[in-house]
Amino acid sequence: MSRDASAWQRGWQIARAAAAAALEERDAALRELEWTQGQLVELREAVAELRAAITARWAAEARLAELYREREIARASAVERDPSAMLN
């Protein structure tokens, strides 16, 4: 083989190795992207669950406040007024 052919062949081998390395790097990046997207889906689901729990808690707290108010009204209504006491 001539010197030019040998150099050309060596250059071709280097180019093929570089292309293979680039493909492997691309594939690794795609795997990492897929994993990251999976994590994002899981985090979004967790945030949705958390929002639902917070909303339910707010509703429960509002209902509890309403029940306390109703209890106080019922207690006040149940107390007999002293007929000898002034109204004001």
N, C-alpha and C positions, 0 to 999 in steps of 0.2 A: 504494500500500500504506500502510496505517496504521502509525503508530509502534509500536503493540503487536504487530502482525503481523511487522513488520521485526525487532523485538527477539526475538520468539519464533523466527523463522527463524534469526537469528544464534545464538541459544542452542542450537537444534537442530544447527546446523553445528559448533559447538564440542563438543557432546556426541558427535556422530559422529566427529569428529577424535580426541577423547579415547578413544573406544571402539576406533578403529582403532589408535591408539598402544598401547593396552593389549593388544590382540590381537598386535601385532607383538612387544611385549615378552614376552608369553607364549610365542610361537613361538620367540623367541630363547632363552628359558630352557629350553624343551623340547629344542632342538638342543644346547644346552650339557649338559643332563642326559644325553642320548643319547650324546654324546661321552665324558662322564665315566663312564658305565656301561660303555662299550666299553673304556676305560682300565682300569677295575676288573677286567673279565674278563681282559684281558691280564696284569695284575699277578698275579691269582690263578693263572693258568697258569704264570707265571714262578716264583712261590713253590712251586707243586707240583713243577716241574722241579728247583728247587733242593733241596727236601726229598728228592726221589728221589736226587739226586746225593750228598747228604750221607749218606743211609742206605746207599747203595752204597759210599761211601768208608769208613764205619764197618765194614761187613761185610768189605771188602778188608783193612783194618787188622787186624781180628780174625783173619782167615785167615792173614795174614802173620805175626802173632805165633805162631799155631799152628804154622806151617811152621818158624819159627826154633826153637821148642821141640823139634819133632820132629828137626830137624837136630842140635841139641845132644845130644839123647838118643842119636841114631845115632852121633855122634862119641864120646860117652862109652862106648857099647857096643863100639865098634871098637877102643878102646885096650886093649892086652894088659896084664894085671896082672903085675907083677913077682912071681914066685912066692916070692922071698926076702923080700919086704916083708911087714910085719905087716898084719893085716887092720884093726886099729884104729889 
